[in-house]
Amino acid sequence: MTDFNASIAFVVPAAGVGARMQANKPKQYIQLGNKTVLEHTIDKLNTTIPNALIIVAISEDDAYFPELDLPSNVITVLGGKERADSVLNALNYLTINHVVDWVLVHDAARPLVLPNDILKLISTCQSNQCGGILASKVRDTIKQGSHFVDATVPRETLWQAQTPQMFLLNELTSALTNALNAHVAITDEASAIEWAGGKVQLIESRADNIKLTTPDDIAIAEFLIAKQTLENNTCE
């Protein structure tokens, strides 16, 4: 693996219930093959930078997390009402308890991210000393409107934001704190940095780094996980 001289930690907000999944448990605990979604996700992060701190924000009444088989570098903190609250709790924990320069925030329900894309994100952000996000270029024609088309939006400069999203710990902590105090709607970490006037690099990654949101996504993820596993076994 690449030797990264600055200390790095991962943050995984996992306190949500994922209502759109229509499952009998939070979507991060749905089974994909022989592991849960969250276990697959954490495996990807731990493979990328072995033994890096992985801070997982979970709900207070989470009965599923203790049953998972996870490495010792995974630490839990209490999640918040919204994603941004959970992330901020994790960032504050890191600030108080560990010496960390950079933090990568990754969705719990995004188990298909490839280590090579994460490494590319890390290398780019550290080389340029500027935060950034994984993203994929929009491929489809985009229409604007409600019941009828009002306009066709040029897609040349449109990107679909993914995770991880990587920023300096102190910058992201400050941006999220100030944005939440100002009651700004924060949809991802990049939006907090943007609101604070910071720059966010776009690092292109594979389009199949999808976030599992609806039941249809599970079948897609099962296929792709099996495909990735086969590819890894073939390379060994």
MOKA-V630999 format. One record per helix or strand of 2 or more residues. SS is the DSSP state (@ for helix, = for strand). FROM is the first residue (numbers start at 1). LEN is the number of residues. Records with the same first field share a line. If there is no record, write none. Layout:
SS=FROM-LEN + FROM-LEN
This chain:
==8-6 + 31-2 + 35-2 + 53-6 + 74-5 + 102-4 + 132-6 + 142-4 + 149-5 + 159-10 + 201-4
@=19-3 + 27-3 + 37-12 + 65-3 + 83-15 + 115-14 + 169-13 + 189-7 + 215-21
